[in-house]
Amino acid sequence: MNDPIAYAYLETTNYCNLNCSFCNRNEVIGPLKHMSLLNWKLLLSKIKHHPLKNCKLMGMGEPFLHPEFDKITEEFKKTFPECFVIVATNCQYPIKEGSKIRGRFEKAIQNLDQLYLSIDGYGESYERDRSPAKWHKLISFLENLKTVDRGNCDIVVNYVVNAYNIEDISKVDELRKEYNLGKLRLNIAQLWGEEDSLADNIETSGYSMEQLKYLRENWADKIMGKGEWEFPDCFWVKEGLYTTVEGRVLMCCMNTGARSFGNIFDQDLEDIRSSKDFTNVRKGCETDKPTKHCKNCSYKELTPILKELEIQNV
């Protein structure tokens, strides 16, 4: 018997206007598409009996590029009024008064509990890692965000840390304060590595010991993750759900390149989660003997770095 789903990651589009250096989307996505409202309602009908507590309406695309994203969020909130809803955005589109996206952005944000603004660097480093993003577009977005009715949505700055943008964290934190945004949230960049190997020491991470010391002494309370993490700790196999825009059911957001366990549009979700393949992966994690499906898990690969940083922020 599977546990009820409490945490979900639901992708509604795989269109994106950026090609970020730390993202593997080009290696894993299928044909570009937006999920239709009809399929979205079908998906929600398949999971509505689960007690969702937290859901991220995002995946390998920019959510606000979906032409009906306001209706997507509205339908979700109707189905799960108590669920905490999070969306991340790259801020590289106009939201000034009268712009095409402004209307659906303002309507959608009313249905969110938290909006992550992805800002991973300052000026030149931001543009380098998020090509072809432009710094002036980000500033324009932040300026126009001042006039948007946010409702009860909390605005968070989400910063993916790598060995080349560490020095800009403080600058982005000042930018956050200047625009009266919410908290700063730091994530160590995922290590997209070999399928059959796990990083087992910090030498493979690209960070110097000086950089790790700087992070530990100045930003440890902002870094998300858990240093002491083992496969039996994985919540995805127990109560998580990740679906793609095509309806494919994956194990988690950390393994988006793996084959799917089925399609939620064509199959019963409980049948998918009770399948032999899914059961083997779950048992592998529970017994700390991961199957090949989980061999390049980023949670595990990041453990040496997070342990060095003494991070326990989950």
C-alpha positions in Angstrom: 0.0 0.0 0.0 1.4 3.4 -1.1 1.5 6.4 1.2 -0.8 9.3 0.3 0.8 11.9 -1.9 1.7 15.0 0.2 4.2 16.7 -2.1 3.9 17.3 -5.9 5.9 18.8 -8.7 3.5 19.4 -11.6 4.9 20.7 -14.9 2.4 22.5 -17.2 4.8 23.7 -19.9 8.3 22.9 -21.1 8.7 26.1 -23.0 11.6 28.3 -21.7 13.1 31.5 -22.9 16.5 30.8 -21.3 19.3 28.2 -21.6 20.8 28.2 -18.1 24.3 26.7 -17.7 23.2 24.5 -14.7 20.0 23.2 -16.3 19.7 19.9 -18.2 16.4 20.6 -19.9 17.7 20.3 -23.4 18.8 16.7 -22.6 15.5 15.5 -21.1 12.5 17.3 -22.6 10.3 16.0 -25.4 8.5 18.2 -28.0 7.8 21.7 -26.8 4.2 22.0 -25.6 1.8 23.7 -23.1 -0.5 21.4 -21.2 -4.1 21.9 -22.2 -6.7 22.9 -19.6 -8.6 19.7 -20.5 -5.5 17.6 -19.6 -4.8 19.8 -16.5 -8.3 19.1 -15.2 -7.9 15.4 -15.9 -4.6 15.3 -14.0 -6.2 17.1 -11.0 -9.1 14.6 -11.0 -6.5 11.8 -10.7 -4.9 13.2 -7.6 -7.7 15.2 -5.9 -8.2 12.5 -3.2 -4.6 12.9 -2.0 -3.9 15.2 0.9 -1.5 17.5 -0.9 0.3 19.8 1.5 2.9 21.4 -0.8 2.9 21.7 -4.6 5.3 23.4 -7.1 3.6 24.2 -10.4 6.8 24.1 -12.4 9.3 21.8 -14.1 11.6 22.2 -17.0 9.9 25.4 -18.5 9.0 28.9 -17.5 5.5 28.6 -16.0 4.3 32.1 -16.9 4.9 31.4 -20.6 1.9 29.2 -20.5 -0.9 31.3 -22.2 -3.4 30.1 -19.6 -1.3 29.9 -16.5 -3.8 32.1 -14.5 -6.5 29.5 -15.2 -4.0 26.7 -14.3 -3.5 28.2 -10.9 -7.1 28.9 -10.4 -8.2 25.3 -11.1 -5.5 24.0 -8.8 -6.6 26.2 -5.9 -10.2 25.2 -6.4 -9.2 21.5 -6.2 -6.6 22.0 -3.3 -7.6 25.1 -1.4 -5.4 24.2 1.6 -2.3 23.3 -0.3 0.8 25.5 -0.2 1.5 26.5 -3.8 4.9 27.6 -5.1 6.0 28.8 -8.5 9.5 29.8 -9.7 10.1 32.4 -12.4 13.1 33.6 -14.3 11.7 37.2 -14.5 12.8 37.6 -18.1 9.5 38.8 -19.6 7.7 42.2 -19.4 5.0 42.7 -16.7 4.6 46.4 -17.2 1.0 47.8 -17.3 -0.6 46.8 -20.7 1.9 44.0 -21.5 0.6 40.7 -22.8 1.7 38.7 -19.7 0.8 41.3 -17.1 -2.8 40.2 -16.9 -2.3 36.5 -16.3 0.7 37.2 -14.1 -1.4 39.3 -11.8 -4.3 36.9 -11.7 -2.0 33.8 -11.2 -0.1 35.4 -8.4 -3.3 35.7 -6.4 -3.5 31.9 -6.3 0.1 31.4 -5.1 1.5 31.2 -1.6 5.1 31.8 -2.6 6.8 33.0 -5.8 10.5 32.3 -6.3 12.4 34.9 -8.2 15.4 33.1 -9.8 18.3 35.5 -9.5 21.6 33.6 -9.6 24.3 36.3 -9.9 24.7 40.0 -10.3 25.1 41.8 -13.6 27.6 39.9 -15.7 27.6 36.7 -13.8 23.8 36.6 -13.9 23.8 37.0 -17.7 26.5 34.4 -18.1 24.7 31.6 -16.2 21.2 32.4 -17.5 21.9 33.1 -21.2 20.3 34.9 -23.0 18.9 36.7 -19.9 19.6 40.4 -19.6 20.2 42.2 -16.3 18.2 45.2 -17.4 15.1 43.0 -18.0 15.4 41.7 -14.5 15.6 45.2 -13.1 12.6 46.2 -15.2 10.7 43.2 -13.8 11.5 44.1 -10.2 10.4 47.8 -10.9 7.1 46.7 -12.3 6.6 44.1 -9.6 6.1 47.0 -7.2 2.8 47.8 -8.9 1.4 44.3 -9.0 -1.2 43.3 -6.5 0.5 40.3 -4.8 -2.4 39.3 -2.6 -1.0 37.1 0.1 1.8 35.7 -2.0 5.3 35.8 -0.4 8.1 36.8 -2.8 11.4 34.9 -2.3 14.7 35.3 -4.0 16.0 31.9 -5.1 19.8 31.8 -5.8 21.5 28.8 -7.3 25.1 28.9 -6.0 28.0 27.7 -8.0 31.8 28.2 -7.8 31.6 31.2 -10.1 28.8 33.3 -8.5 29.5 33.0 -4.8 31.0 36.5 -4.6 27.7 38.0 -5.9 25.5 36.6 -3.2 25.8 39.7 -1.0 25.0 42.0 -3.9 21.8 40.1 -4.7 20.9 40.2 -1.0 21.2 44.0 -1.1 19.1 44.0 -4.3 16.5 42.0 -2.4 16.4 44.5 0.4 16.3 47.4 -2.0 13.1 46.1 -3.6 11.5 45.0 -0.4 11.4 41.3 -1.3 11.1 38.3 1.0 13.8 36.0 2.2 16.9 34.9 0.4 17.0 31.2 -0.4 20.3 29.6 -1.5 20.6 26.3 -3.3 23.9 24.5 -4.1 23.9 23.8 -7.9 23.0 20.3 -8.7 25.9 18.1 -10.0 24.7 16.6 -13.2 27.1 13.7 -13.2 27.7 10.2 -14.5 24.7 7.8 -14.4 26.7 5.1 -12.7 28.6 7.1 -10.1 28.0 9.3 -7.1 30.1 12.2 -5.9 31.7 11.1 -2.7 34.0 14.0 -1.9 34.0 17.7 -2.2 37.0 17.7 -4.6 34.5 16.7 -7.4 32.3 19.7 -6.6 34.2 22.5 -8.2 34.2 24.5 -4.9 37.4 25.5 -3.2 37.8 25.0 0.6 38.0 28.8 0.9 34.6 29.2 -0.9 33.0 26.5 1.3 34.4 28.3 4.4 32.9 31.6 3.1 29.5 30.0 2.6 29.5 28.3 6.0 30.5 31.4 7.9 28.3 33.9 6.1 25.3 32.1 4.5 24.8 28.7 6.2 21.3 29.7 7.5 20.2 30.5 4.0 21.3 27.3 2.3 18.7 24.7 1.7 19.5 21.0 2.1 20.5 18.4 4.6 24.1 17.3 5.2 23.3 14.0 6.8 21.2 12.4 4.0 20.8 8.8 3.1 18.5 7.1 0.6 16.0 5.9 3.3 15.4 9.6 4.0 13.9 10.1 0.5 10.4 11.4 0.7 9.8 11.3 -3.0 9.4 7.5 -3.1 7.0 7.5 -0.2 4.8 10.6 -0.7 6.0 12.5 -3.7 4.8 12.9 -7.3 6.4 14.5 -10.3 4.5 14.7 -13.6 5.7 16.2 -16.9 3.7 18.3 -19.4 3.1 15.0 -21.4 1.7 13.3 -18.3 4.8 11.1 -17.7 5.2 10.1 -14.0 8.8 10.4 -12.8 10.3 9.5 -9.5 11.3 13.0 -8.6 12.5 16.5 -9.6 16.2 15.4 -9.2 16.0 12.7 -11.8 14.2 14.3 -14.7 16.2 12.4 -17.3 15.1 9.0 -16.1 12.5 6.9 -17.9 8.9 7.3 -16.7 6.9 4.8 -14.7 3.7 5.4 -16.7 1.4 8.2 -17.9 -1.1 9.8 -15.6 -3.4 10.7 -18.5 -3.8 7.1 -19.6 -3.4 5.1 -16.4 -4.6 5.0 -12.8 -2.0 6.7 -10.6 -2.3 3.9 -8.0 -1.5 1.3 -10.6 1.6 3.3 -11.6 2.8 3.6 -8.0 2.2 -0.1 -7.4 4.0 -1.2 -10.5 7.0 -3.6 -10.2 9.5 -0.9 -11.4 8.2 1.7 -9.0 8.1 -0.7 -6.1 11.7 -1.8 -6.8 12.9 1.8 -6.7 11.0 2.5 -3.5 12.4 -0.6 -1.8 15.9 0.2 -3.0 15.8 3.5 -1.3 14.2 2.2 1.9 16.9 -0.4 2.3 19.7 2.0 1.3 20.4 -0.1 -1.8 19.4 2.3 -4.6 18.6 1.0 -8.1 20.2 2.3 -11.2 17.3 4.7 -11.4 18.6 6.6 -8.4 22.3 6.3 -8.9 22.9 9.9 -9.9 20.6 11.4 -7.3 21.5 15.0 -6.6 20.4 14.8 -3.0 23.1 12.2 -2.5 25.7 13.9 -4.7 25.3 17.2 -2.8 25.6 15.5 0.6 29.5 15.9 0.9 29.2 19.7 0.3 26.2 20.2 2.6 27.9 18.1 5.3 31.0 20.3 5.0 28.8 23.4 5.3 27.0 21.8 8.3 23.6 22.4 6.6 20.4 21.0 8.1 17.8 23.3 6.5 15.0 21.2 5.0 
